[in-house]
Amino acid sequence: MDHVMDLKCVVCGKEYAPDDIEYICPDHDNDGIVDVRYDYDFIKSRISKEKLAENRDYSIWRYKPLLPVLPEAKVPPLSIGWTPLYDAPRLARQLQLKHLWVKDDGRLPTASFKDRASAIAVVKAQEKGAEIITTASTGNAAAALSGICASVGQRNVIFVPESAPPAKIAQLLVYDSTVMLIKGSYDDAFELCLEAAAEYGWYNRNTGYNPYMTEGKKTASYEICEQLDWNAPDVIFVSVGDGCIIGGLHKGLKDLLALGWIDHMPRLIGVQAEGSNYMFEAWQNGENILTKAPVSGITVADSISAGLPRDRIKALAAVTETNGAYVCISDDEILNAIPTLARGVGVFAEPAGAAAYAGLVKAVAEGLVRADERIVVLNTGNGLKDIKSTMTSVTMAGSSPYHIEPDLEVLKQTIQSNRIL
């Protein structure tokens, strides 16, 4: 990979050739996450905005020269990337904003943002001839890896908390993964996955451990900017659990600035649930994220449940280096955002995805954004992932079906008595 310059430890700054280490800087146990660094001059000779405009491959692989894979690498057949970016004028008016878009990554093959990273994991694992890939997840990363592995016939072992939503567990089983339901938290599943991967020699996809997952997630930044004709937004809102997504968005934006494809760095605003607000607390209080103790990680938004965010160094840098912020919201605010987002722009989000919009609502109330700023909200997962939470959310919104006999007169009476239509 001539375009990959080195791997740099984000803790101590030590630099490694790409083949010197597989995942992390060995000087910091499992916390030595590294950053993949590129030769941008070399990349400029391989890709340009003009070449992209002629490229009919509308997937993350349109950006292959900016990804840490071999040019000749065989990629999974599923269509991953280039999710829609919807203009949301009605939501904007509700919040007294002028420019608002919603990017819907619930439209990806396994219905979550995590397909972006898992596609890279499968390619990297097959580069190494790995027989088995493994990951720990609250559900979405697992489903993403499971589905993409199924598309290429790759064996995999998945570790998820047994409390994961049934729809996400069903995805794992239908794709024929080997599933370990852990009697504990996501953090427990993560630790066991690390131990198992080391014991059996499995390729480890875990976020905040495998540096190439950031590289898959950064493709969302490329798409947002390209879909806006390379006029980068002013602010991007995204929910934060382990921290890899917001770190990936930051990495993608840095790439685009280095290439000269955008002219400013958008502010990144991370949104966390009150029960899983490690990054919010660390940012607000100026705490040392290498020594800060875990939080409970308990929230209705299972996809952003993380007592100890594994990619916390990159997640903090994404906010501090872009003059962004973290906002903290309640579970009720998250649930209220599900029908609001669906009714305002037609995007059906799971709790973690709706959390980003709930964060925007709070940011507007707190004066963190201006009315004239160009704002993007990123939905990271489809609402069908968690029907139980969706039903709670619509009940809170006062919505319920009418149970009637199949009779026109009964229908008329129901419409009249309830003042429908």
C-alpha positions in Angstrom: 0.0 0.0 0.0 2.2 2.8 -1.3 -0.4 5.5 -0.1 -0.2 4.4 3.6 2.7 6.2 5.2 2.7 4.8 8.7 0.7 4.0 11.8 1.0 6.5 14.7 0.1 5.8 18.3 -2.4 8.4 19.5 -1.1 7.9 23.1 2.6 8.3 22.8 3.2 9.4 19.2 5.4 6.4 18.3 5.3 5.6 14.6 5.3 2.1 13.0 5.5 0.8 9.4 2.2 -0.7 8.4 3.5 -4.3 8.7 5.3 -3.7 12.1 2.1 -4.1 14.2 -1.3 -5.6 13.5 -3.6 -3.5 15.6 -2.2 -1.4 18.5 1.0 0.2 19.9 2.4 -2.5 22.2 3.5 0.0 24.8 0.0 0.7 26.2 -1.7 -2.7 26.6 -5.0 -2.6 24.8 -5.3 1.2 24.8 -2.6 1.9 22.3 -4.9 2.7 19.4 -3.0 4.0 16.3 -3.9 6.3 13.5 -3.4 5.4 9.8 -1.5 8.2 8.1 -1.3 8.7 4.4 0.9 10.1 1.7 -1.5 12.7 0.3 0.8 13.8 -2.6 0.8 10.2 -3.8 -3.0 10.0 -3.4 -3.5 13.2 -5.4 -2.0 11.4 -8.4 -4.6 8.6 -8.1 -7.8 10.4 -7.3 -9.4 13.8 -7.8 -12.8 15.5 -7.5 -13.0 15.4 -11.3 -12.3 11.7 -11.5 -14.9 11.1 -8.8 -17.5 13.0 -10.8 -17.0 10.5 -13.6 -17.1 7.4 -11.3 -20.3 5.4 -11.5 -19.4 3.2 -8.5 -21.7 4.7 -5.8 -20.3 2.9 -2.8 -17.4 3.5 -0.3 -15.1 1.9 -2.9 -15.3 5.0 -5.1 -12.8 6.3 -2.5 -10.6 3.3 -2.7 -7.3 5.3 -3.2 -8.1 6.9 0.2 -8.7 3.6 2.0 -6.1 1.3 3.6 -6.6 -1.6 1.1 -4.6 -2.8 -1.9 -5.7 -1.3 -5.3 -6.5 -4.8 -6.5 -8.3 -5.9 -3.3 -11.5 -7.8 -4.0 -14.3 -6.1 -2.2 -17.6 -7.5 -0.8 -20.5 -7.6 -3.3 -23.0 -5.7 -1.0 -23.7 -2.1 -1.9 -22.2 -0.2 1.0 -22.2 3.6 1.1 -23.6 6.6 -0.8 -26.6 6.7 1.5 -29.1 9.5 0.9 -28.6 13.0 2.3 -32.1 14.5 2.7 -32.9 18.2 2.8 -35.1 18.7 5.9 -36.8 22.1 5.6 -39.8 21.3 7.9 -37.5 20.2 10.7 -35.3 23.2 10.1 -38.4 25.5 10.4 -39.4 23.9 13.7 -36.0 24.7 15.1 -35.8 28.1 13.4 -32.8 27.0 11.3 -32.1 27.8 7.7 -30.2 24.8 6.4 -30.6 21.2 7.7 -29.9 17.8 6.2 -30.3 14.3 7.5 -28.0 11.6 6.3 -29.7 8.2 6.6 -27.2 5.3 7.1 -30.2 3.2 8.2 -30.3 2.5 4.4 -27.2 0.4 4.4 -27.4 -3.4 3.8 -27.6 -4.5 7.4 -29.4 -1.2 8.3 -26.6 0.6 10.2 -23.6 2.8 9.8 -21.4 -0.1 11.0 -21.4 -1.6 7.5 -18.8 0.9 6.5 -16.2 -0.4 9.0 -17.1 -4.0 8.7 -16.5 -3.9 4.9 -12.9 -2.8 5.6 -12.6 -5.5 8.2 -13.5 -8.2 5.8 -11.1 -7.0 3.2 -8.2 -6.7 5.6 -9.0 -10.1 7.1 -8.9 -11.7 3.7 -5.7 -9.9 2.9 -4.2 -11.8 5.8 -5.9 -15.1 5.0 -7.8 -15.2 8.2 -10.1 -18.1 8.7 -12.3 -16.4 11.3 -13.2 -12.8 12.0 -14.5 -11.8 15.4 -16.0 -8.7 17.1 -17.8 -7.5 20.2 -20.8 -5.3 19.8 -24.0 -4.0 21.3 -25.6 -5.3 18.1 -25.0 -3.2 15.0 -21.3 -3.8 14.4 -22.0 -7.4 15.0 -24.8 -7.5 12.5 -22.7 -5.5 10.0 -19.8 -8.0 10.2 -22.2 -10.9 10.2 -24.0 -9.8 7.0 -20.9 -8.8 5.1 -19.2 -12.1 6.0 -22.2 -14.0 4.8 -21.9 -12.2 1.4 -18.4 -13.6 0.9 -18.7 -16.9 2.8 -16.4 -15.8 5.7 -16.6 -17.5 9.0 -17.1 -15.3 12.1 -17.7 -15.4 15.8 -19.7 -12.7 17.5 -19.8 -11.5 21.1 -22.9 -9.5 22.2 -24.6 -8.8 25.5 -27.6 -11.0 25.9 -29.6 -7.8 26.5 -29.2 -6.8 22.8 -32.5 -6.1 21.0 -33.9 -9.3 19.6 -33.9 -7.9 16.0 -30.2 -7.5 16.1 -29.7 -11.0 17.5 -32.0 -12.3 14.8 -29.8 -10.8 12.1 -26.7 -12.6 13.5 -28.5 -15.9 13.4 -30.0 -15.5 10.0 -26.6 -14.8 8.6 -25.3 -18.0 10.3 -22.7 -16.4 12.6 -21.5 -18.2 15.7 -23.1 -16.1 18.4 -21.9 -15.8 22.0 -24.5 -14.0 24.1 -22.7 -12.7 27.1 -24.2 -12.5 30.5 -22.9 -9.1 31.1 -22.3 -5.7 29.5 -20.8 -4.6 26.2 -17.5 -4.0 28.1 -17.5 -7.6 29.3 -18.2 -8.8 25.8 -15.3 -6.6 24.4 -12.8 -8.0 26.9 -13.7 -11.6 26.2 -13.5 -11.0 22.5 -10.0 -9.6 22.9 -8.9 -12.7 24.9 -10.5 -15.1 22.5 -9.0 -13.4 19.4 -5.5 -13.6 21.0 -6.1 -17.2 22.1 -7.3 -18.5 18.8 -5.6 -16.2 16.3 -8.9 -14.7 14.9 -8.9 -11.5 13.0 -10.2 -8.8 15.4 -12.6 -6.2 14.1 -13.2 -4.4 17.4 -13.5 -0.7 17.2 -11.1 1.3 19.3 -8.6 -1.6 18.8 -8.4 -2.2 15.1 -7.3 1.1 13.6 -8.8 0.3 10.2 -12.3 0.6 11.4 -11.9 4.4 11.6 -10.9 4.3 8.0 -14.2 2.7 7.0 -16.3 5.1 9.0 -14.6 8.2 7.6 -16.2 7.5 4.2 -19.4 9.2 5.5 -17.6 12.5 5.7 -16.5 12.1 2.1 -20.1 11.4 1.0 -21.6 14.3 2.9 -19.2 16.8 1.4 -19.4 15.3 -2.1 -23.3 15.3 -1.9 -23.1 19.0 -1.0 -20.9 19.6 -4.0 -17.8 19.9 -1.8 -19.3 22.8 0.2 -18.6 21.3 3.6 -21.3 21.8 6.2 -20.7 24.0 9.2 -21.8 21.5 11.8 -22.3 17.7 11.9 -24.2 16.0 14.8 -23.6 12.4 15.6 -24.4 10.1 18.5 -21.4 8.7 20.4 -20.8 5.4 22.2 -17.4 3.9 21.7 -16.3 7.0 19.9 -15.2 5.4 16.6 -17.8 7.0 14.4 -17.1 10.6 15.5 -13.4 9.9 15.2 -13.9 8.5 11.8 -15.9 11.6 10.6 -13.0 13.7 11.9 -10.5 11.7 10.0 -12.4 11.9 6.8 -12.7 15.7 7.1 -8.9 16.0 7.8 -8.3 13.9 4.6 -10.4 16.3 2.6 -8.7 19.4 3.9 -5.3 17.9 3.2 -6.3 17.2 -0.4 -7.7 20.7 -0.7 -11.2 19.4 -1.5 -13.0 21.4 1.2 -12.1 24.9 2.5 -13.0 24.6 6.2 -13.3 22.1 9.0 -16.9 21.5 10.2 -17.6 21.5 13.9 -18.4 18.1 15.2 -20.9 17.8 18.0 -21.1 14.5 19.8 -24.4 13.4 21.4 -24.4 11.1 24.4 -27.2 9.6 26.6 -27.2 10.6 30.3 -26.5 7.0 31.4 -23.6 6.6 29.0 -22.0 10.0 29.0 -18.3 9.3 29.5 -17.2 11.6 26.7 -19.5 14.4 27.7 -18.2 14.3 31.3 -14.5 14.1 30.2 -14.9 17.0 27.7 -17.0 19.2 30.1 -14.7 18.7 33.1 -11.4 18.5 31.4 -10.7 15.0 32.7 -7.9 12.6 31.7 -9.5 10.0 29.5 -6.6 7.6 30.0 -7.4 7.4 33.7 -11.1 8.3 34.0 -13.2 5.5 35.5 -16.0 4.0 33.4 -19.6 5.2 33.7 -22.7 2.9 33.9 -23.3 2.8 30.2 -27.1 2.2 30.8 -29.4 3.8 28.2 -32.3 2.9 26.0 -30.0 3.6 23.0 -28.1 0.3 23.2 -26.0 1.2 20.2 -24.3 4.0 22.1 -24.1 2.1 25.4 -20.4 2.1 26.4 -19.2 2.4 30.0 -15.6 2.9 28.8 -15.4 4.2 25.2 -12.7 2.3 23.4 -11.9 5.0 20.9 -12.1 7.8 23.4 -8.8 9.5 22.4 -9.9 10.1 18.9 -13.5 10.9 20.0 -12.2 13.7 22.3 -9.9 15.1 19.6 -12.8 15.1 17.1 -14.6 17.7 19.3 -11.7 19.7 20.7 -9.8 20.0 17.4 -12.9 21.2 15.5 -14.1 23.6 18.2 -17.1 21.4 18.6 -18.9 20.2 21.7 -20.5 17.3 23.5 -24.2 17.4 24.5 -25.9 15.1 26.9 -29.6 14.1 26.6 -32.1 11.9 28.5 -33.6 8.7 27.3 -36.9 10.4 27.1 -35.4 13.1 24.7 -34.0 10.3 22.6 -37.4 8.5 22.4 -39.2 11.7 21.6 -36.9 12.3 18.7 -37.8 9.0 17.0 -41.3 10.1 15.8 -40.2 13.7 15.3 -37.5 12.7 12.9 -39.8 10.2 11.1 -42.6 12.7 10.7 -40.4 15.6 9.8 -38.3 14.1 7.1 -39.4 10.4 6.7 -36.3 8.9 8.3 -37.1 6.0 10.7 -34.2 5.9 13.2 -33.4 3.5 16.1 -32.7 5.3 19.4 -29.0 5.8 18.8 -29.7 7.4 15.4 -32.5 9.6 16.8 -30.2 10.7 19.6 -28.3 12.8 17.1 -31.4 14.8 16.3 -32.3 15.1 20.0 -28.8 16.5 20.4 -29.5 19.1 17.8 -32.7 20.1 19.5 -30.7 20.6 22.8 -27.9 22.4 21.0 -30.4 24.9 19.5 -31.9 25.5 23.0 -28.4 26.1 24.5 -27.2 28.4 21.7 -24.5 26.0 20.4 -25.5 26.5 16.8 -26.5 29.6 14.8 -29.7 29.9 12.7 -27.7 30.4 9.5 -25.3 27.5 9.9 -25.4 24.6 7.5 -26.1 21.5 9.7 -26.1 17.8 9.0 -27.6 15.2 11.4 -26.3 11.6 10.9 -28.8 8.8 11.5 -26.7 5.7 12.3 -29.3 3.0 12.4 -32.8 1.9 11.2 -35.7 2.0 13.5 -36.6 -1.6 12.7 -33.6 -2.6 14.8 -35.5 -1.9 18.0 -39.3 -2.1 17.7 -39.8 -2.1 21.5 -38.3 1.4 21.8 -40.2 2.6 18.8 -43.5 1.5 20.3 -42.6 3.3 23.5 -41.8 6.4 21.5 -45.0 6.6 19.6 -47.0 5.9 22.8 -45.2 8.9 24.4 -46.2 10.9 21.3 -49.8 10.0 21.9 -50.1 7.8 18.8 -52.1 4.6 18.8 -54.1 2.6 16.2 -57.9 2.4 16.1 -59.3 -1.1 16.4 -62.5 -1.3 14.4 -64.8 -3.8 12.7 -64.6 -4.1 8.9 -67.7 -1.9 8.5 -67.9 1.5 6.7 -70.4 2.9 9.2 -68.1 2.0 12.1 -65.2 3.6 10.2 -67.3 6.8 9.7 -68.2 6.9 13.4 -64.6 6.4 14.4 -63.5 9.2 12.2 -66.2 11.6 13.4 -65.9 10.8 17.1 -62.1 11.1 17.1 -62.1 14.1 14.8 -59.8 12.3 12.4 -58.8 14.0 9.1 
